Amino acid sequence: MVSNTALKGAADALLRGAAEAGDVPGVVAMATDRNGTLYEGAFGRRSLDGDAAMTTDSVALLASMTKAITATAAMQLVERGKLDLESPVSRWLPELGEVRVLDGFEADGKPRLRPPKRPLTLRHLLTHTSGFGYEFLSQDVQKVQKALGLPSVLSSTPESLRQPLLFEPGERWEYGVGLDWAGRVVEAASGQKLGAYFAEHILGPLGMNDTAFVMTPAMRARKAKIHARLQDGALAPIELELPQPPAYEMGGAGLYGTVGDYLKFIRMVLNGGEGPKGRVLKAETLAQMSRNQIGELLVRPLKSADLTLTNDFVLPPEIPHQWSLAWMINTKPLPTGRPAGSLMWAGLTNCYYWIDPSNGVGGVLMTQILPFADVKAMPLFFGFEHVVYQSLRA
């Protein structure tokens, strides 16, 4: 690890203070440049109902941090000619050719459905312009689930994906299960289960040995428990875990892993697709993945439809955000020091990361708290990012 005394002092103080104040049960944060780790720290406990300390190798539900790895897998297959971004995706997964668009509801609550005017593509799935939504962000998805008897996305079942589109493909940006479908497309095109494909082509080559859809006994022994933020602001541990093993491996949200492992993935991105054992992606593919891919559309703030899973995720109106093939892009500098054109995303359990190709730095902050956009955890992430940039300017 690169020595940076100023960064260590400031980051340790920030994170330790949050844990000791009870703002978070436990936290792990790390930062990297292109060459190696700049900072790592862990504070607090894995669970408030136990004594185990949060450590840098603690295992967490990464949730939507899975999405960028699924996008990487899809783009590897695009490089190899097994997929492309523009063909109807039903070419590889015929059931996606049967998806319909929601056109309102009958008086009895039954959804009215019609065929889409244009076919779904892999590009739509990767950019969240497919029309698929999430139940915790859409009351319409909840109404469809109730009318059709569909299970929650947290069930990790294929049936949970069988929802209609909320709008025509390409019409707008809407966060949803598109990357779960993209994971199934990867399976169809590669002939492998998603976890096996990840292990062979991404996780293994990057040395991400503590990242998987199904936790090993060693991973489970280090797992941090998810906590709920109660109405009075207190935190309470809850028994929430994705099925082990799941009925299908969720390309949008299913991975468990460590911050240190994810830092290796970020470092590969900072190095233009190059990993310690060779290329994971071509430089031109990584560049394509990192550019705006939704034209004049913008990322929309997330409005909660289920406050047990997410708060509203507000974006500053003065800083428009775009979407690449894997990440959100800030079009103007952020107060933390992150420059325009940088990449970031997060996981439902209040895990956050950013990637800054221009300065060659990135970082991850992990807690295990619901709902998302937590009033303490999200500002802590931005605080950590800020001290990293302050250390670069020192």
C-alpha positions as CSV (number, residue, x, y, z in Angstrom):
1,M,0.0,0.0,0.0
2,V,1.2,3.5,-0.9
3,S,2.1,5.5,2.2
4,N,0.0,8.7,2.6
5,T,0.1,9.9,6.2
6,A,-2.3,12.8,5.7
7,L,-4.9,10.6,4.0
8,K,-4.6,8.0,6.7
9,G,-5.1,10.4,9.5
10,A,-8.0,12.2,8.0
11,A,-9.8,9.1,6.7
12,D,-9.3,7.2,10.0
13,A,-10.7,10.1,12.0
14,L,-13.7,10.5,9.7
15,L,-14.6,6.8,9.7
16,R,-13.8,6.1,13.3
17,G,-15.9,9.0,14.3
18,A,-18.9,7.8,12.4
19,A,-18.6,4.3,14.0
20,E,-18.1,5.6,17.5
21,A,-21.0,8.1,17.2
22,G,-23.3,5.2,16.1
23,D,-23.9,6.8,12.7
24,V,-23.1,3.4,11.2
25,P,-22.7,0.0,12.8
26,G,-19.5,-0.6,10.9
27,V,-17.7,0.7,7.9
28,V,-14.9,-0.3,5.5
29,A,-13.4,2.2,3.0
30,M,-10.5,2.0,0.6
31,A,-9.0,4.1,-2.1
32,T,-6.7,3.3,-4.9
33,D,-4.7,4.7,-7.8
34,R,-3.6,2.9,-10.9
35,N,-0.7,1.2,-9.1
36,G,-2.0,0.2,-5.8
37,T,-4.1,0.9,-2.6
38,L,-3.7,4.4,-1.2
39,Y,-5.8,3.8,1.9
40,E,-7.7,1.1,3.7
41,G,-9.6,1.3,7.0
42,A,-12.3,-0.6,8.9
43,F,-14.1,0.6,12.0
44,G,-17.1,-0.4,14.2
45,R,-18.7,-3.9,14.3
46,R,-20.0,-6.3,11.7
47,S,-23.3,-6.4,13.7
48,L,-24.6,-4.5,16.6
49,D,-25.8,-7.8,18.2
50,G,-22.3,-9.2,18.2
51,D,-18.8,-8.4,19.2
52,A,-17.0,-9.1,15.9
53,A,-15.1,-6.1,14.7
54,M,-15.6,-4.8,11.2
55,T,-12.4,-5.7,9.3
56,T,-11.0,-4.8,5.9
57,D,-11.9,-8.3,4.7
58,S,-15.5,-8.3,6.0
59,V,-18.0,-9.7,3.4
60,A,-21.0,-7.7,2.4
61,L,-24.0,-7.9,0.0
62,L,-22.7,-5.7,-2.8
63,A,-26.2,-5.5,-4.3
64,S,-26.1,-3.2,-7.4
65,M,-22.3,-3.0,-7.4
66,T,-22.8,-6.3,-9.2
67,K,-24.1,-4.4,-12.2
68,A,-20.8,-3.1,-13.5
69,I,-19.3,-6.6,-13.4
70,T,-22.3,-7.9,-15.4
71,A,-21.8,-5.1,-17.9
72,T,-18.1,-6.0,-18.2
73,A,-19.1,-9.6,-18.9
74,A,-21.5,-8.5,-21.6
75,M,-18.9,-6.3,-23.2
76,Q,-16.4,-9.1,-23.2
77,L,-18.8,-11.1,-25.2
78,V,-19.4,-8.1,-27.5
79,E,-15.6,-8.1,-28.1
80,R,-15.7,-11.8,-29.0
81,G,-18.6,-11.4,-31.4
82,K,-21.0,-13.4,-29.3
83,L,-23.2,-10.4,-28.5
84,D,-23.8,-7.0,-30.0
85,L,-25.4,-3.9,-28.6
86,E,-27.9,-3.2,-31.3
87,S,-29.6,-6.4,-32.4
88,P,-32.9,-7.5,-30.8
89,V,-31.7,-9.2,-27.6
90,S,-34.4,-11.9,-28.2
91,R,-31.8,-13.3,-30.7
92,W,-30.0,-14.7,-27.7
93,L,-32.9,-14.9,-25.1
94,P,-36.2,-15.5,-27.0
95,E,-38.4,-14.8,-24.0
96,L,-37.4,-11.1,-24.1
97,G,-39.2,-11.0,-27.5
98,E,-42.4,-11.7,-25.6
99,V,-42.1,-8.7,-23.2
100,R,-45.0,-6.2,-23.3
101,V,-45.4,-2.5,-22.4
102,L,-47.7,-1.5,-19.6
103,D,-50.5,0.6,-21.0
104,G,-52.4,1.3,-17.8
105,F,-54.7,-0.8,-15.6
106,E,-58.3,-2.1,-15.8
107,A,-60.8,-1.3,-13.1
108,D,-60.1,-4.6,-11.5
109,G,-56.4,-3.9,-11.3
110,K,-55.4,-6.1,-14.2
111,P,-52.6,-4.5,-16.2
112,R,-53.3,-3.6,-19.9
113,L,-50.3,-4.7,-22.0
114,R,-49.3,-4.1,-25.6
115,P,-46.4,-5.0,-27.8
116,P,-43.4,-2.6,-27.8
117,K,-42.9,-0.5,-30.9
118,R,-39.2,-1.3,-31.1
119,P,-37.3,-4.4,-30.0
120,L,-35.2,-4.5,-26.8
121,T,-31.5,-4.4,-27.3
122,L,-28.5,-5.1,-25.1
123,R,-27.8,-1.4,-25.2
124,H,-31.2,-0.7,-23.6
125,L,-30.5,-3.3,-20.9
126,L,-27.1,-1.9,-20.0
127,T,-28.1,1.8,-20.0
128,H,-31.4,1.5,-18.0
129,T,-33.4,2.7,-21.0
130,S,-35.1,-0.7,-21.5
131,G,-38.3,0.2,-19.7
132,F,-37.8,-2.2,-16.9
133,G,-38.3,-0.8,-13.4
134,Y,-37.9,-1.9,-9.7
135,E,-40.7,-2.5,-7.3
136,F,-39.1,-0.3,-4.6
137,L,-39.0,2.6,-7.1
138,S,-42.3,2.2,-8.9
139,Q,-45.9,1.8,-7.6
140,D,-46.8,0.5,-11.1
141,V,-44.4,-2.4,-10.7
142,Q,-45.9,-3.1,-7.3
143,K,-49.4,-3.1,-8.8
144,V,-48.3,-5.5,-11.6
145,Q,-46.7,-7.8,-9.1
146,K,-49.9,-7.9,-7.1
147,A,-52.1,-8.5,-10.1
148,L,-49.9,-11.1,-11.7
149,G,-48.7,-12.8,-8.5
150,L,-45.1,-12.0,-9.2
151,P,-42.5,-12.4,-6.4
152,S,-40.2,-9.7,-5.1
153,V,-36.9,-9.2,-6.8
154,L,-35.3,-10.0,-3.5
155,S,-36.5,-13.6,-4.0
156,S,-33.8,-14.1,-6.6
157,T,-36.2,-16.1,-8.8
158,P,-36.6,-15.8,-12.6
159,E,-40.3,-15.2,-12.0
160,S,-39.5,-11.9,-10.4
161,L,-38.2,-10.5,-13.7
162,R,-41.4,-11.3,-15.7
163,Q,-42.7,-7.7,-15.4
164,P,-43.8,-5.6,-18.4
165,L,-41.9,-2.5,-19.5
166,L,-43.0,0.8,-18.0
167,F,-42.4,2.6,-21.3
168,E,-41.0,2.1,-24.8
169,P,-37.4,1.0,-25.0
170,G,-35.1,4.0,-25.4
171,E,-37.7,6.5,-24.3
172,R,-36.2,7.5,-21.0
173,W,-33.8,6.4,-18.2
174,E,-35.4,4.3,-15.4
175,Y,-33.5,2.2,-12.9
176,G,-34.6,-1.4,-12.9
177,V,-34.0,-5.1,-13.5
178,G,-32.4,-4.6,-17.0
179,L,-29.0,-5.8,-15.7
180,D,-30.6,-9.0,-14.3
181,W,-31.8,-9.7,-17.8
182,A,-28.4,-8.8,-19.2
183,G,-26.9,-11.4,-16.9
184,R,-29.3,-14.0,-18.3
185,V,-28.2,-12.9,-21.8
186,V,-24.6,-13.4,-20.8
187,E,-25.5,-16.9,-19.7
188,A,-27.3,-17.7,-23.0
189,A,-24.5,-16.3,-25.2
190,S,-21.6,-17.9,-23.2
191,G,-23.2,-21.3,-22.3
192,Q,-22.2,-20.8,-18.6
193,K,-23.9,-19.8,-15.4
194,L,-23.2,-16.2,-14.6
195,G,-21.1,-17.0,-11.5
196,A,-19.0,-19.5,-13.4
197,Y,-18.5,-17.0,-16.3
198,F,-17.5,-14.2,-13.8
199,A,-15.0,-16.6,-12.0
200,E,-13.3,-17.6,-15.3
201,H,-13.2,-14.3,-17.1
202,I,-13.3,-11.5,-14.5
203,L,-13.0,-12.4,-10.9
204,G,-10.3,-15.1,-11.3
205,P,-8.1,-13.0,-13.6
206,L,-8.4,-10.0,-11.2
207,G,-7.7,-12.1,-8.1
208,M,-11.2,-11.3,-6.6
209,N,-11.3,-14.5,-4.6
210,D,-13.8,-13.2,-2.0
211,T,-16.6,-12.3,-4.4
212,A,-19.3,-14.7,-5.4
213,F,-23.1,-15.3,-5.7
214,V,-22.8,-18.1,-3.2
215,M,-20.7,-17.4,-0.1
216,T,-18.1,-19.9,0.8
217,P,-17.9,-20.9,4.5
218,A,-14.8,-18.6,4.9
219,M,-16.8,-15.7,3.4
220,R,-19.8,-16.4,5.6
221,A,-17.6,-16.3,8.7
222,R,-16.7,-12.7,7.8
223,K,-20.1,-11.5,6.7
224,A,-21.4,-8.2,8.0
225,K,-25.1,-8.2,8.9
226,I,-27.5,-5.8,7.3
227,H,-29.1,-3.2,9.7
228,A,-32.3,-1.2,9.3
229,R,-32.4,2.5,10.1
230,L,-35.5,2.9,12.3
231,Q,-37.7,6.0,12.3
232,D,-36.0,7.4,15.4
233,G,-32.6,7.1,13.7
234,A,-31.4,4.1,15.6
235,L,-30.0,1.0,13.9
236,A,-31.2,-2.5,14.4
237,P,-29.7,-5.7,12.8
238,I,-32.1,-7.7,10.6
239,E,-32.0,-11.2,9.2
240,L,-31.9,-10.4,5.4
241,E,-29.9,-12.5,3.1
242,L,-30.3,-13.4,-0.6
243,P,-31.1,-17.1,-1.1
244,Q,-27.9,-19.3,-0.9
245,P,-27.9,-20.7,-3.5
246,P,-30.3,-18.5,-5.5
247,A,-32.7,-19.9,-8.1
248,Y,-30.8,-17.8,-10.6
249,E,-27.7,-15.6,-10.2
250,M,-28.8,-12.0,-10.3
251,G,-26.6,-9.9,-12.6
252,G,-28.1,-6.8,-11.2
253,A,-27.7,-7.3,-7.5
254,G,-26.6,-10.8,-6.4
255,L,-22.9,-10.7,-5.5
256,Y,-21.4,-10.9,-2.0
257,G,-17.8,-9.7,-1.7
258,T,-15.2,-7.5,0.0
259,V,-14.2,-3.9,-0.5
260,G,-10.6,-5.1,-1.2
261,D,-11.8,-7.3,-4.0
262,Y,-13.9,-4.5,-5.6
263,L,-10.9,-2.2,-5.4
264,K,-9.2,-4.6,-7.8
265,F,-12.0,-4.2,-10.3
266,I,-11.8,-0.4,-10.0
267,R,-8.0,-0.6,-10.6
268,M,-8.6,-2.6,-13.8
269,V,-10.9,0.2,-15.0
270,L,-8.4,2.9,-14.1
271,N,-5.8,0.9,-16.1
272,G,-8.0,0.9,-19.2
273,G,-9.0,-2.8,-19.0
274,E,-5.6,-4.2,-18.0
275,G,-5.5,-6.5,-15.0
276,P,-2.6,-8.1,-13.2
277,K,-2.8,-11.3,-15.3
278,G,-3.6,-9.6,-18.6
279,R,-6.4,-7.7,-20.3
280,V,-9.9,-8.1,-19.0
281,L,-11.2,-5.7,-21.6
282,K,-9.7,-3.9,-24.6
283,A,-8.8,-0.3,-24.0
284,E,-11.3,0.9,-26.6
285,T,-14.1,-1.2,-25.1
286,L,-13.4,0.3,-21.6
287,A,-13.4,3.7,-23.2
288,Q,-16.7,3.0,-24.8
289,M,-18.2,1.7,-21.6
290,S,-17.1,4.9,-19.8
291,R,-18.7,7.5,-22.2
292,N,-22.3,8.8,-22.2
293,Q,-24.5,6.3,-24.0
294,I,-28.0,7.7,-23.5
295,G,-27.7,10.8,-25.8
296,E,-29.8,13.7,-24.6
297,L,-31.5,11.7,-21.9
298,L,-30.4,12.3,-18.3
299,V,-30.3,10.1,-15.2
300,R,-33.4,10.8,-13.1
301,P,-33.4,11.1,-9.3
302,L,-34.8,7.9,-7.7
303,K,-38.1,8.4,-6.0
304,S,-38.8,5.8,-3.4
305,A,-41.9,3.6,-3.6
306,D,-40.8,1.5,-0.5
307,L,-39.1,3.4,2.3
308,T,-38.0,0.1,3.9
309,L,-35.6,-0.4,1.0
310,T,-34.7,3.1,-0.2
311,N,-35.0,6.7,0.5
312,D,-35.3,9.2,-2.3
313,F,-31.9,9.5,-4.1
314,V,-31.6,13.1,-5.0
315,L,-29.3,14.4,-7.7
316,P,-28.2,18.1,-7.6
317,P,-30.2,19.8,-10.4
318,E,-27.2,22.0,-11.3
319,I,-25.1,19.0,-12.1
320,P,-26.8,16.9,-14.8
321,H,-25.9,13.2,-14.8
322,Q,-25.6,10.8,-17.7
323,W,-25.2,7.0,-18.0
324,S,-22.5,5.0,-19.7
325,L,-22.7,1.3,-20.4
326,A,-22.0,0.6,-16.7
327,W,-21.9,3.8,-14.6
328,M,-23.4,7.1,-13.8
329,I,-21.4,10.1,-15.1
330,N,-21.3,13.6,-13.4
331,T,-21.1,16.2,-16.2
332,K,-19.7,18.9,-13.9
333,P,-17.2,18.8,-11.0
334,L,-18.6,17.8,-7.6
335,P,-17.8,19.6,-4.3
336,T,-15.9,16.6,-3.1
337,G,-13.2,17.2,-5.7
338,R,-14.4,14.6,-8.2
339,P,-14.0,16.0,-11.7
340,A,-16.5,16.0,-14.5
341,G,-16.6,12.8,-16.5
342,S,-16.0,10.6,-13.6
343,L,-18.0,7.4,-12.9
344,M,-19.8,6.1,-9.9
345,W,-22.6,3.8,-8.6
346,A,-23.7,2.1,-5.5
347,G,-25.5,-0.9,-3.9
348,L,-28.8,-0.9,-2.1
349,T,-27.2,-1.7,1.2
350,N,-25.4,1.6,1.3
351,C,-22.2,0.6,-0.5
352,Y,-20.8,3.3,-2.8
353,Y,-17.9,3.7,-5.2
354,W,-16.4,6.1,-7.6
355,I,-13.9,5.9,-10.5
356,D,-12.0,9.0,-11.7
357,P,-10.1,8.1,-14.9
358,S,-8.7,11.6,-15.3
359,N,-6.8,11.5,-12.0
360,G,-6.4,7.8,-11.9
361,V,-8.1,7.3,-8.5
362,G,-11.1,5.6,-7.2
363,G,-12.6,4.4,-4.0
364,V,-15.2,2.3,-2.2
365,L,-17.1,2.8,1.1
366,M,-19.2,-0.1,2.4
367,T,-21.8,-0.2,5.1
368,Q,-24.7,-2.7,5.5
369,I,-27.7,-0.4,6.1
370,L,-31.2,-0.2,4.7
371,P,-32.9,1.9,3.3
372,F,-30.5,3.1,0.6
373,A,-29.4,6.7,0.5
374,D,-29.1,6.5,4.2
375,V,-28.9,9.9,6.0
376,K,-25.6,9.0,7.6
377,A,-23.9,6.5,5.3
378,M,-24.2,8.4,2.0
379,P,-22.7,11.7,3.4
380,L,-20.0,9.5,4.9
381,F,-19.1,8.3,1.5
382,F,-18.9,11.8,0.1
383,G,-16.8,12.8,3.1
384,F,-14.4,10.0,2.5
385,E,-14.2,10.9,-1.2
386,H,-13.4,14.5,-0.2
387,V,-10.5,13.6,2.1
388,V,-9.1,11.4,-0.7
389,Y,-9.1,14.4,-3.0
390,Q,-7.7,16.7,-0.3
391,S,-4.8,14.3,0.1
392,L,-4.1,14.4,-3.6
393,R,-3.9,18.2,-3.5
394,A,-1.7,18.3,-0.4
